[in-house]
Amino acid sequence: MRIGWQLHGDGARITPGEVVAPDERLSWPRTVGIGLQHIVAMFGATFLVPILTGFDPATTLFFSALGTITFLLITGNKLPSYLGSSFAFIAPILAATASGGQSVAIGGILATGVLLALVGVVVHFAGPRWIQVAMPPVVTGVIVALIGLNLAPVAWGTCDESGACSGFQSSPVTAVVTLASIILIQVLFRGLIGRLAILLGVAVGYAFAAVRGEVDFSAAEQADWVGLPQFVAPSFDPGVLGLFLPVVLVLIAENVGHVKSVAAMTGRNYDRLTGRALLADGVATTFAGLGGGSGTTTYAENIGVMAASRVYSTAAYWVAAFGALVLSLSPKFGALIATVPQGVLGGATTMLYGMIGILGARIWVQGKVNFSDPVNLTTAAVPLIIGIADYTWTAGDLQFGGIALGTAAALVIYHVMGAIGRWRGTAEA
């Protein structure tokens, strides 16, 4: 692997109709500027996951930076991508933490990473075609949708006997201000500002909460300016590992989609790198699971930056990775992020979890899923109810929640109904 880039043109401008390819770069000052844009683009979503799950934000950012470097190395510096926190981990982390503690949740992240890495090795040698056969758009769409919709009660929150509340219920006024800010920013602005609506809306809600006295700065004031993140070792509970299986399927879909998106925007064929991309994300998630970081995935926010700038240079991602690494080494920075109050999170997650659910529907639209076919209709309908209602099933020491059961139902219903339909001659063409 050669880490180097050819200067695109004069390094100062991009000719209309052209893009800066992954193996090219603009001048270093411009490349650094674009790298900083990537940090801003990933910032809100990457930090939102640890805030929601109780993980240390600085630790998550550290492994996010390390994961991005790992991704660039494993893909031969040929595929631009930033690996940030995956929203697909939120539900299983919350469930695992509630039943066994944070260490058990981190063990689930580690197991997810190892399994995804193994899938990457298989795809590298066998090709990605089998993934498309096993997980067509109707299946991947329903898995993504039920993960978002299963989290709806978390956004609303709960109240204990003492009256202490979480989520939206903790401060409805602050939550409404945060949610309204996100909505207005989305409709008032385009480009990078519009894509950062959740981050900026959280900033507005945070300021509003601070004025109302809802923000506690004591931990941030006591934190050091420079220091290592707080690492947490994993532990394993077979009873919760099943919660993380659906996440593997989501990460597969996200990584395959990322490879296809970059190929479409650059005019190059990157199918041969699909296995490496899955392996790289698996290794990055494994690293996170060894030390207490959130699991990682490729980021649509950063694809948006590339599309807007027409710069697909991996050099910008090296800048973003090292910039994030520097930020992660400031405990005060991480502690300040952790001061975001529950009301702000309730407003932001009302939008965020809904968006995850709609992303599943978007996959159906892009895949042109025909819901007049009873196989597709049933594959989507039954798992969604299982996921939204959070069905549970206990088998010995193992307990499976709505996301795991919904994912299993989607795969079984699609393939079994399809096989019976082909046998009986009733399957639609």
Contacts in CASP RR format, 6 or more apart in sequence:
PFRMAT RR
TARGET T0000
AUTHOR 0000-0000-0000
METHOD contacts of the structure
MODEL  1
MRIGWQLHGDGARITPGEVVAPDERLSWPRTVGIGLQHIVAMFGATFLVP
ILTGFDPATTLFFSALGTITFLLITGNKLPSYLGSSFAFIAPILAATASG
GQSVAIGGILATGVLLALVGVVVHFAGPRWIQVAMPPVVTGVIVALIGLN
LAPVAWGTCDESGACSGFQSSPVTAVVTLASIILIQVLFRGLIGRLAILL
GVAVGYAFAAVRGEVDFSAAEQADWVGLPQFVAPSFDPGVLGLFLPVVLV
LIAENVGHVKSVAAMTGRNYDRLTGRALLADGVATTFAGLGGGSGTTTYA
ENIGVMAASRVYSTAAYWVAAFGALVLSLSPKFGALIATVPQGVLGGATT
MLYGMIGILGARIWVQGKVNFSDPVNLTTAAVPLIIGIADYTWTAGDLQF
GGIALGTAAALVIYHVMGAIGRWRGTAEA
1 73 0 8 1.000
1 76 0 8 1.000
1 77 0 8 1.000
2 77 0 8 1.000
3 77 0 8 1.000
4 23 0 8 1.000
4 77 0 8 1.000
4 315 0 8 1.000
5 23 0 8 1.000
5 24 0 8 1.000
5 25 0 8 1.000
5 313 0 8 1.000
5 314 0 8 1.000
5 315 0 8 1.000
6 23 0 8 1.000
6 24 0 8 1.000
6 25 0 8 1.000
7 24 0 8 1.000
7 25 0 8 1.000
7 26 0 8 1.000
7 27 0 8 1.000
8 14 0 8 1.000
8 20 0 8 1.000
8 21 0 8 1.000
8 24 0 8 1.000
8 25 0 8 1.000
8 26 0 8 1.000
8 313 0 8 1.000
9 15 0 8 1.000
11 25 0 8 1.000
11 26 0 8 1.000
11 27 0 8 1.000
11 30 0 8 1.000
12 26 0 8 1.000
12 27 0 8 1.000
12 30 0 8 1.000
14 20 0 8 1.000
14 26 0 8 1.000
14 310 0 8 1.000
14 311 0 8 1.000
18 310 0 8 1.000
19 265 0 8 1.000
19 266 0 8 1.000
19 310 0 8 1.000
19 311 0 8 1.000
19 312 0 8 1.000
20 26 0 8 1.000
20 310 0 8 1.000
20 311 0 8 1.000
20 312 0 8 1.000
20 313 0 8 1.000
21 266 0 8 1.000
21 268 0 8 1.000
21 312 0 8 1.000
21 313 0 8 1.000
22 77 0 8 1.000
22 78 0 8 1.000
22 79 0 8 1.000
22 80 0 8 1.000
22 262 0 8 1.000
22 266 0 8 1.000
22 312 0 8 1.000
22 313 0 8 1.000
22 314 0 8 1.000
23 77 0 8 1.000
23 78 0 8 1.000
23 313 0 8 1.000
23 314 0 8 1.000
24 313 0 8 1.000
25 31 0 8 1.000
25 313 0 8 1.000
25 315 0 8 1.000
25 316 0 8 1.000
26 34 0 8 1.000
26 311 0 8 1.000
26 313 0 8 1.000
31 311 0 8 1.000
31 313 0 8 1.000
31 315 0 8 1.000
31 316 0 8 1.000
31 319 0 8 1.000
32 319 0 8 1.000
33 316 0 8 1.000
33 319 0 8 1.000
34 305 0 8 1.000
34 309 0 8 1.000
34 311 0 8 1.000
34 313 0 8 1.000
34 316 0 8 1.000
34 319 0 8 1.000
35 316 0 8 1.000
35 317 0 8 1.000
35 319 0 8 1.000
35 320 0 8 1.000
36 319 0 8 1.000
36 320 0 8 1.000
36 323 0 8 1.000
37 192 0 8 1.000
37 305 0 8 1.000
37 309 0 8 1.000
38 82 0 8 1.000
38 302 0 8 1.000
38 305 0 8 1.000
38 316 0 8 1.000
38 317 0 8 1.000
38 319 0 8 1.000
38 320 0 8 1.000
39 320 0 8 1.000
39 323 0 8 1.000
39 324 0 8 1.000
39 327 0 8 1.000
40 192 0 8 1.000
40 196 0 8 1.000
40 199 0 8 1.000
41 82 0 8 1.000
41 192 0 8 1.000
41 195 0 8 1.000
41 196 0 8 1.000
41 299 0 8 1.000
41 301 0 8 1.000
41 302 0 8 1.000
41 304 0 8 1.000
41 305 0 8 1.000
42 64 0 8 1.000
42 82 0 8 1.000
42 84 0 8 1.000
42 299 0 8 1.000
42 301 0 8 1.000
42 302 0 8 1.000
42 320 0 8 1.000
42 324 0 8 1.000
43 199 0 8 1.000
44 196 0 8 1.000
44 198 0 8 1.000
44 199 0 8 1.000
44 202 0 8 1.000
45 84 0 8 1.000
45 85 0 8 1.000
45 87 0 8 1.000
45 198 0 8 1.000
45 199 0 8 1.000
45 299 0 8 1.000
45 301 0 8 1.000
46 60 0 8 1.000
46 61 0 8 1.000
46 64 0 8 1.000
46 84 0 8 1.000
46 85 0 8 1.000
46 294 0 8 1.000
46 299 0 8 1.000
47 57 0 8 1.000
47 60 0 8 1.000
47 61 0 8 1.000
47 85 0 8 1.000
47 337 0 8 1.000
48 85 0 8 1.000
48 198 0 8 1.000
48 202 0 8 1.000
48 345 0 8 1.000
48 348 0 8 1.000
48 352 0 8 1.000
49 55 0 8 1.000
49 60 0 8 1.000
49 85 0 8 1.000
49 86 0 8 1.000
49 87 0 8 1.000
49 89 0 8 1.000
49 90 0 8 1.000
49 294 0 8 1.000
50 56 0 8 1.000
50 57 0 8 1.000
50 59 0 8 1.000
50 60 0 8 1.000
50 85 0 8 1.000
50 293 0 8 1.000
50 294 0 8 1.000
51 57 0 8 1.000
51 337 0 8 1.000
51 338 0 8 1.000
51 340 0 8 1.000
51 345 0 8 1.000
52 90 0 8 1.000
52 94 0 8 1.000
52 154 0 8 1.000
52 345 0 8 1.000
52 349 0 8 1.000
53 89 0 8 1.000
53 90 0 8 1.000
53 93 0 8 1.000
53 94 0 8 1.000
53 97 0 8 1.000
53 105 0 8 1.000
53 294 0 8 1.000
54 97 0 8 1.000
54 102 0 8 1.000
55 93 0 8 1.000
55 102 0 8 1.000
55 292 0 8 1.000
55 293 0 8 1.000
55 294 0 8 1.000
56 229 0 8 1.000
56 230 0 8 1.000
56 232 0 8 1.000
56 292 0 8 1.000
56 293 0 8 1.000
56 334 0 8 1.000
56 338 0 8 1.000
57 334 0 8 1.000
57 337 0 8 1.000
57 338 0 8 1.000
58 229 0 8 1.000
58 230 0 8 1.000
58 328 0 8 1.000
58 329 0 8 1.000
58 330 0 8 1.000
58 331 0 8 1.000
58 333 0 8 1.000
58 334 0 8 1.000
58 335 0 8 1.000
58 337 0 8 1.000
59 229 0 8 1.000
59 230 0 8 1.000
59 231 0 8 1.000
59 232 0 8 1.000
59 291 0 8 1.000
59 292 0 8 1.000
59 293 0 8 1.000
59 328 0 8 1.000
60 85 0 8 1.000
60 288 0 8 1.000
60 292 0 8 1.000
60 293 0 8 1.000
60 294 0 8 1.000
61 229 0 8 1.000
61 324 0 8 1.000
61 327 0 8 1.000
61 328 0 8 1.000
61 334 0 8 1.000
62 229 0 8 1.000
62 293 0 8 1.000
62 325 0 8 1.000
62 328 0 8 1.000
62 329 0 8 1.000
63 284 0 8 1.000
63 287 0 8 1.000
63 288 0 8 1.000
63 289 0 8 1.000
63 291 0 8 1.000
63 292 0 8 1.000
63 293 0 8 1.000
63 294 0 8 1.000
63 295 0 8 1.000
63 296 0 8 1.000
64 82 0 8 1.000
64 83 0 8 1.000
64 84 0 8 1.000
64 85 0 8 1.000
64 294 0 8 1.000
64 296 0 8 1.000
64 324 0 8 1.000
64 328 0 8 1.000
65 321 0 8 1.000
65 322 0 8 1.000
65 323 0 8 1.000
65 324 0 8 1.000
65 325 0 8 1.000
65 328 0 8 1.000
66 284 0 8 1.000
66 287 0 8 1.000
66 321 0 8 1.000
66 325 0 8 1.000
67 83 0 8 1.000
67 280 0 8 1.000
67 283 0 8 1.000
67 284 0 8 1.000
67 287 0 8 1.000
67 288 0 8 1.000
67 296 0 8 1.000
67 321 0 8 1.000
68 81 0 8 1.000
68 82 0 8 1.000
68 83 0 8 1.000
68 84 0 8 1.000
68 284 0 8 1.000
68 317 0 8 1.000
68 320 0 8 1.000
68 321 0 8 1.000
68 324 0 8 1.000
69 318 0 8 1.000
69 321 0 8 1.000
70 83 0 8 1.000
70 280 0 8 1.000
70 283 0 8 1.000
70 284 0 8 1.000
70 287 0 8 1.000
71 79 0 8 1.000
71 81 0 8 1.000
71 83 0 8 1.000
71 277 0 8 1.000
71 280 0 8 1.000
71 281 0 8 1.000
71 284 0 8 1.000
72 79 0 8 1.000
72 81 0 8 1.000
72 314 0 8 1.000
72 317 0 8 1.000
72 318 0 8 1.000
72 321 0 8 1.000
73 280 0 8 1.000
74 276 0 8 1.000
74 279 0 8 1.000
74 280 0 8 1.000
74 283 0 8 1.000
75 81 0 8 1.000
75 273 0 8 1.000
75 276 0 8 1.000
75 277 0 8 1.000
75 280 0 8 1.000
76 276 0 8 1.000
77 314 0 8 1.000
78 270 0 8 1.000
78 273 0 8 1.000
78 314 0 8 1.000
79 259 0 8 1.000
79 262 0 8 1.000
79 270 0 8 1.000
79 273 0 8 1.000
79 276 0 8 1.000
79 277 0 8 1.000
79 314 0 8 1.000
80 262 0 8 1.000
80 306 0 8 1.000
80 312 0 8 1.000
80 313 0 8 1.000
80 314 0 8 1.000
80 316 0 8 1.000
80 317 0 8 1.000
81 258 0 8 1.000
81 262 0 8 1.000
81 277 0 8 1.000
81 298 0 8 1.000
81 299 0 8 1.000
81 302 0 8 1.000
81 317 0 8 1.000
82 298 0 8 1.000
82 299 0 8 1.000
82 302 0 8 1.000
82 317 0 8 1.000
82 320 0 8 1.000
82 321 0 8 1.000
83 280 0 8 1.000
83 281 0 8 1.000
83 284 0 8 1.000
83 296 0 8 1.000
83 297 0 8 1.000
83 298 0 8 1.000
83 299 0 8 1.000
84 294 0 8 1.000
84 295 0 8 1.000
84 296 0 8 1.000
84 297 0 8 1.000
84 299 0 8 1.000
85 294 0 8 1.000
85 295 0 8 1.000
85 296 0 8 1.000
85 297 0 8 1.000
86 247 0 8 1.000
86 250 0 8 1.000
86 251 0 8 1.000
86 254 0 8 1.000
86 294 0 8 1.000
86 295 0 8 1.000
86 296 0 8 1.000
86 297 0 8 1.000
87 147 0 8 1.000
87 148 0 8 1.000
87 352 0 8 1.000
87 356 0 8 1.000
88 144 0 8 1.000
88 147 0 8 1.000
88 246 0 8 1.000
88 247 0 8 1.000
88 250 0 8 1.000
88 251 0 8 1.000
88 254 0 8 1.000
88 297 0 8 1.000
89 109 0 8 1.000
89 112 0 8 1.000
89 244 0 8 1.000
89 247 0 8 1.000
89 294 0 8 1.000
89 295 0 8 1.000
90 151 0 8 1.000
90 154 0 8 1.000
91 147 0 8 1.000
91 148 0 8 1.000
91 150 0 8 1.000
91 151 0 8 1.000
91 154 0 8 1.000
91 243 0 8 1.000
91 403 0 8 1.000
92 105 0 8 1.000
92 108 0 8 1.000
92 240 0 8 1.000
92 242 0 8 1.000
92 243 0 8 1.000
92 244 0 8 1.000
92 246 0 8 1.000
92 247 0 8 1.000
92 403 0 8 1.000
93 105 0 8 1.000
93 109 0 8 1.000
93 294 0 8 1.000
94 154 0 8 1.000
95 240 0 8 1.000
95 243 0 8 1.000
95 401 0 8 1.000
96 104 0 8 1.000
96 105 0 8 1.000
96 108 0 8 1.000
96 237 0 8 1.000
96 240 0 8 1.000
96 243 0 8 1.000
96 244 0 8 1.000
97 104 0 8 1.000
97 105 0 8 1.000
99 237 0 8 1.000
99 239 0 8 1.000
99 240 0 8 1.000
99 399 0 8 1.000
100 237 0 8 1.000
100 240 0 8 1.000
102 232 0 8 1.000
102 292 0 8 1.000
103 232 0 8 1.000
103 233 0 8 1.000
103 234 0 8 1.000
103 235 0 8 1.000
104 234 0 8 1.000
104 235 0 8 1.000
104 236 0 8 1.000
104 237 0 8 1.000
104 240 0 8 1.000
105 240 0 8 1.000
106 232 0 8 1.000
106 233 0 8 1.000
106 234 0 8 1.000
106 235 0 8 1.000
106 289 0 8 1.000
106 291 0 8 1.000
106 292 0 8 1.000
106 293 0 8 1.000
107 234 0 8 1.000
107 235 0 8 1.000
107 236 0 8 1.000
107 289 0 8 1.000
108 234 0 8 1.000
108 236 0 8 1.000
108 240 0 8 1.000
108 241 0 8 1.000
108 243 0 8 1.000
108 244 0 8 1.000
108 289 0 8 1.000
109 234 0 8 1.000
109 244 0 8 1.000
109 285 0 8 1.000
109 288 0 8 1.000
109 289 0 8 1.000
109 292 0 8 1.000
109 293 0 8 1.000
109 294 0 8 1.000
109 295 0 8 1.000
110 234 0 8 1.000
110 285 0 8 1.000
110 286 0 8 1.000
110 288 0 8 1.000
110 289 0 8 1.000
110 290 0 8 1.000
111 236 0 8 1.000
111 241 0 8 1.000
111 244 0 8 1.000
112 244 0 8 1.000
112 247 0 8 1.000
112 248 0 8 1.000
112 251 0 8 1.000
112 282 0 8 1.000
112 285 0 8 1.000
112 295 0 8 1.000
113 248 0 8 1.000
113 281 0 8 1.000
113 282 0 8 1.000
113 283 0 8 1.000
113 285 0 8 1.000
113 286 0 8 1.000
113 289 0 8 1.000
113 295 0 8 1.000
114 282 0 8 1.000
114 286 0 8 1.000
115 245 0 8 1.000
115 248 0 8 1.000
116 248 0 8 1.000
116 251 0 8 1.000
116 252 0 8 1.000
116 278 0 8 1.000
116 281 0 8 1.000
116 282 0 8 1.000
116 285 0 8 1.000
117 278 0 8 1.000
117 279 0 8 1.000
117 282 0 8 1.000
117 283 0 8 1.000
117 286 0 8 1.000
119 248 0 8 1.000
119 252 0 8 1.000
119 278 0 8 1.000
120 275 0 8 1.000
120 276 0 8 1.000
120 277 0 8 1.000
120 278 0 8 1.000
120 279 0 8 1.000
120 282 0 8 1.000
121 275 0 8 1.000
121 279 0 8 1.000
123 130 0 8 1.000
123 131 0 8 1.000
123 274 0 8 1.000
123 275 0 8 1.000
123 278 0 8 1.000
124 274 0 8 1.000
124 275 0 8 1.000
124 276 0 8 1.000
124 278 0 8 1.000
124 279 0 8 1.000
127 271 0 8 1.000
127 274 0 8 1.000
127 275 0 8 1.000
128 256 0 8 1.000
128 271 0 8 1.000
128 274 0 8 1.000
128 275 0 8 1.000
131 252 0 8 1.000
131 256 0 8 1.000
134 411 0 8 1.000
134 415 0 8 1.000
135 249 0 8 1.000
135 252 0 8 1.000
135 253 0 8 1.000
135 411 0 8 1.000
136 414 0 8 1.000
137 363 0 8 1.000
137 364 0 8 1.000
137 366 0 8 1.000
137 367 0 8 1.000
137 368 0 8 1.000
137 369 0 8 1.000
138 364 0 8 1.000
138 369 0 8 1.000
138 376 0 8 1.000
138 379 0 8 1.000
138 380 0 8 1.000
138 410 0 8 1.000
138 414 0 8 1.000
139 379 0 8 1.000
139 410 0 8 1.000
139 411 0 8 1.000
139 414 0 8 1.000
140 249 0 8 1.000
140 250 0 8 1.000
140 253 0 8 1.000
140 360 0 8 1.000
140 363 0 8 1.000
141 253 0 8 1.000
141 359 0 8 1.000
141 360 0 8 1.000
141 361 0 8 1.000
141 363 0 8 1.000
141 364 0 8 1.000
141 380 0 8 1.000
142 360 0 8 1.000
142 379 0 8 1.000
142 380 0 8 1.000
142 383 0 8 1.000
142 384 0 8 1.000
142 406 0 8 1.000
142 410 0 8 1.000
143 246 0 8 1.000
143 249 0 8 1.000
143 250 0 8 1.000
143 253 0 8 1.000
143 383 0 8 1.000
143 406 0 8 1.000
143 407 0 8 1.000
143 410 0 8 1.000
144 250 0 8 1.000
144 253 0 8 1.000
144 356 0 8 1.000
144 357 0 8 1.000
144 359 0 8 1.000
144 360 0 8 1.000
144 363 0 8 1.000
145 356 0 8 1.000
145 357 0 8 1.000
145 358 0 8 1.000
145 359 0 8 1.000
145 360 0 8 1.000
145 361 0 8 1.000
145 380 0 8 1.000
145 384 0 8 1.000
146 357 0 8 1.000
146 383 0 8 1.000
146 384 0 8 1.000
146 386 0 8 1.000
146 387 0 8 1.000
146 388 0 8 1.000
146 402 0 8 1.000
146 403 0 8 1.000
146 406 0 8 1.000
146 407 0 8 1.000
147 246 0 8 1.000
147 250 0 8 1.000
147 356 0 8 1.000
147 357 0 8 1.000
147 403 0 8 1.000
148 353 0 8 1.000
148 354 0 8 1.000
148 356 0 8 1.000
148 357 0 8 1.000
149 353 0 8 1.000
149 354 0 8 1.000
149 357 0 8 1.000
149 384 0 8 1.000
149 387 0 8 1.000
149 388 0 8 1.000
150 387 0 8 1.000
150 388 0 8 1.000
150 390 0 8 1.000
150 402 0 8 1.000
150 403 0 8 1.000
151 349 0 8 1.000
151 353 0 8 1.000
151 356 0 8 1.000
152 353 0 8 1.000
152 354 0 8 1.000
152 388 0 8 1.000
153 390 0 8 1.000
154 167 0 8 1.000
154 349 0 8 1.000
154 353 0 8 1.000
155 167 0 8 1.000
155 168 0 8 1.000
155 346 0 8 1.000
155 347 0 8 1.000
155 349 0 8 1.000
155 350 0 8 1.000
155 352 0 8 1.000
155 353 0 8 1.000
156 167 0 8 1.000
156 168 0 8 1.000
156 169 0 8 1.000
156 346 0 8 1.000
156 350 0 8 1.000
157 165 0 8 1.000
157 166 0 8 1.000
157 167 0 8 1.000
157 168 0 8 1.000
157 169 0 8 1.000
157 170 0 8 1.000
157 346 0 8 1.000
158 165 0 8 1.000
158 166 0 8 1.000
158 169 0 8 1.000
159 165 0 8 1.000
159 166 0 8 1.000
159 169 0 8 1.000
164 170 0 8 1.000
165 342 0 8 1.000
166 342 0 8 1.000
167 175 0 8 1.000
167 342 0 8 1.000
167 343 0 8 1.000
167 345 0 8 1.000
167 346 0 8 1.000
167 347 0 8 1.000
167 349 0 8 1.000
168 175 0 8 1.000
168 343 0 8 1.000
168 346 0 8 1.000
168 347 0 8 1.000
168 350 0 8 1.000
170 341 0 8 1.000
170 342 0 8 1.000
170 343 0 8 1.000
170 346 0 8 1.000
171 209 0 8 1.000
171 212 0 8 1.000
171 214 0 8 1.000
171 341 0 8 1.000
171 342 0 8 1.000
171 343 0 8 1.000
172 343 0 8 1.000
173 212 0 8 1.000
174 205 0 8 1.000
174 208 0 8 1.000
174 209 0 8 1.000
174 212 0 8 1.000
174 214 0 8 1.000
174 341 0 8 1.000
174 343 0 8 1.000
174 344 0 8 1.000
174 347 0 8 1.000
175 343 0 8 1.000
175 344 0 8 1.000
175 346 0 8 1.000
175 347 0 8 1.000
175 350 0 8 1.000
176 347 0 8 1.000
177 204 0 8 1.000
177 205 0 8 1.000
177 208 0 8 1.000
178 201 0 8 1.000
178 202 0 8 1.000
178 204 0 8 1.000
178 205 0 8 1.000
178 208 0 8 1.000
178 343 0 8 1.000
178 344 0 8 1.000
178 346 0 8 1.000
178 347 0 8 1.000
178 348 0 8 1.000
179 346 0 8 1.000
179 347 0 8 1.000
179 348 0 8 1.000
179 350 0 8 1.000
179 351 0 8 1.000
181 200 0 8 1.000
181 201 0 8 1.000
181 204 0 8 1.000
181 205 0 8 1.000
182 197 0 8 1.000
182 198 0 8 1.000
182 200 0 8 1.000
182 201 0 8 1.000
182 202 0 8 1.000
182 347 0 8 1.000
182 348 0 8 1.000
182 351 0 8 1.000
183 197 0 8 1.000
183 351 0 8 1.000
185 193 0 8 1.000
185 194 0 8 1.000
185 196 0 8 1.000
185 197 0 8 1.000
185 200 0 8 1.000
185 201 0 8 1.000
186 194 0 8 1.000
186 197 0 8 1.000
189 197 0 8 1.000
191 308 0 8 1.000
192 305 0 8 1.000
192 308 0 8 1.000
193 200 0 8 1.000
194 200 0 8 1.000
195 301 0 8 1.000
195 304 0 8 1.000
195 305 0 8 1.000
196 301 0 8 1.000
198 348 0 8 1.000
198 351 0 8 1.000
198 352 0 8 1.000
201 348 0 8 1.000
202 340 0 8 1.000
202 344 0 8 1.000
202 348 0 8 1.000
205 344 0 8 1.000
206 215 0 8 1.000
206 340 0 8 1.000
206 341 0 8 1.000
206 344 0 8 1.000
209 215 0 8 1.000
209 341 0 8 1.000
209 343 0 8 1.000
209 344 0 8 1.000
214 341 0 8 1.000
214 343 0 8 1.000
215 339 0 8 1.000
215 340 0 8 1.000
215 341 0 8 1.000
216 339 0 8 1.000
217 336 0 8 1.000
217 339 0 8 1.000
219 335 0 8 1.000
219 338 0 8 1.000
219 339 0 8 1.000
220 332 0 8 1.000
220 334 0 8 1.000
220 335 0 8 1.000
220 336 0 8 1.000
220 338 0 8 1.000
220 339 0 8 1.000
222 335 0 8 1.000
223 331 0 8 1.000
223 332 0 8 1.000
223 334 0 8 1.000
223 335 0 8 1.000
223 336 0 8 1.000
224 331 0 8 1.000
224 332 0 8 1.000
225 330 0 8 1.000
225 331 0 8 1.000
225 332 0 8 1.000
226 329 0 8 1.000
226 330 0 8 1.000
226 331 0 8 1.000
227 329 0 8 1.000
227 330 0 8 1.000
227 331 0 8 1.000
228 329 0 8 1.000
229 328 0 8 1.000
229 329 0 8 1.000
229 331 0 8 1.000
230 331 0 8 1.000
231 291 0 8 1.000
231 292 0 8 1.000
232 291 0 8 1.000
232 292 0 8 1.000
232 293 0 8 1.000
233 290 0 8 1.000
233 291 0 8 1.000
233 292 0 8 1.000
234 289 0 8 1.000
234 290 0 8 1.000
234 291 0 8 1.000
234 292 0 8 1.000
238 397 0 8 1.000
238 398 0 8 1.000
239 397 0 8 1.000
239 398 0 8 1.000
239 399 0 8 1.000
240 399 0 8 1.000
242 398 0 8 1.000
242 400 0 8 1.000
242 404 0 8 1.000
243 400 0 8 1.000
243 401 0 8 1.000
243 403 0 8 1.000
243 404 0 8 1.000
245 404 0 8 1.000
245 407 0 8 1.000
246 403 0 8 1.000
246 404 0 8 1.000
246 406 0 8 1.000
246 407 0 8 1.000
249 407 0 8 1.000
250 297 0 8 1.000
251 278 0 8 1.000
251 281 0 8 1.000
251 282 0 8 1.000
251 285 0 8 1.000
251 297 0 8 1.000
252 278 0 8 1.000
253 363 0 8 1.000
254 297 0 8 1.000
254 298 0 8 1.000
255 274 0 8 1.000
255 277 0 8 1.000
255 278 0 8 1.000
255 281 0 8 1.000
255 297 0 8 1.000
255 298 0 8 1.000
256 274 0 8 1.000
256 277 0 8 1.000
256 278 0 8 1.000
258 277 0 8 1.000
258 298 0 8 1.000
258 303 0 8 1.000
259 270 0 8 1.000
259 271 0 8 1.000
259 273 0 8 1.000
259 274 0 8 1.000
259 277 0 8 1.000
261 303 0 8 1.000
262 268 0 8 1.000
262 270 0 8 1.000
262 303 0 8 1.000
262 306 0 8 1.000
262 312 0 8 1.000
263 269 0 8 1.000
263 270 0 8 1.000
263 271 0 8 1.000
265 303 0 8 1.000
265 306 0 8 1.000
265 307 0 8 1.000
265 312 0 8 1.000
266 312 0 8 1.000
277 298 0 8 1.000
281 296 0 8 1.000
281 297 0 8 1.000
281 298 0 8 1.000
282 296 0 8 1.000
284 295 0 8 1.000
284 296 0 8 1.000
285 295 0 8 1.000
285 296 0 8 1.000
288 294 0 8 1.000
288 295 0 8 1.000
288 296 0 8 1.000
289 295 0 8 1.000
302 317 0 8 1.000
302 320 0 8 1.000
306 312 0 8 1.000
327 333 0 8 1.000
364 371 0 8 1.000
364 380 0 8 1.000
369 376 0 8 1.000
369 380 0 8 1.000
370 376 0 8 1.000
370 428 0 8 1.000
371 377 0 8 1.000
371 380 0 8 1.000
372 428 0 8 1.000
373 428 0 8 1.000
374 417 0 8 1.000
375 413 0 8 1.000
375 414 0 8 1.000
375 417 0 8 1.000
375 418 0 8 1.000
375 421 0 8 1.000
375 427 0 8 1.000
375 428 0 8 1.000
376 414 0 8 1.000
378 413 0 8 1.000
378 417 0 8 1.000
379 410 0 8 1.000
379 413 0 8 1.000
379 414 0 8 1.000
379 417 0 8 1.000
380 410 0 8 1.000
382 406 0 8 1.000
382 409 0 8 1.000
382 413 0 8 1.000
383 406 0 8 1.000
383 407 0 8 1.000
383 409 0 8 1.000
383 410 0 8 1.000
383 413 0 8 1.000
386 402 0 8 1.000
386 405 0 8 1.000
386 406 0 8 1.000
386 409 0 8 1.000
387 401 0 8 1.000
387 402 0 8 1.000
387 403 0 8 1.000
387 405 0 8 1.000
387 406 0 8 1.000
389 402 0 8 1.000
390 401 0 8 1.000
390 402 0 8 1.000
391 401 0 8 1.000
391 402 0 8 1.000
391 405 0 8 1.000
391 406 0 8 1.000
392 399 0 8 1.000
392 400 0 8 1.000
392 401 0 8 1.000
392 402 0 8 1.000
392 405 0 8 1.000
393 399 0 8 1.000
393 400 0 8 1.000
393 401 0 8 1.000
393 405 0 8 1.000
394 400 0 8 1.000
400 408 0 8 1.000
418 427 0 8 1.000
420 426 0 8 1.000
421 427 0 8 1.000
END
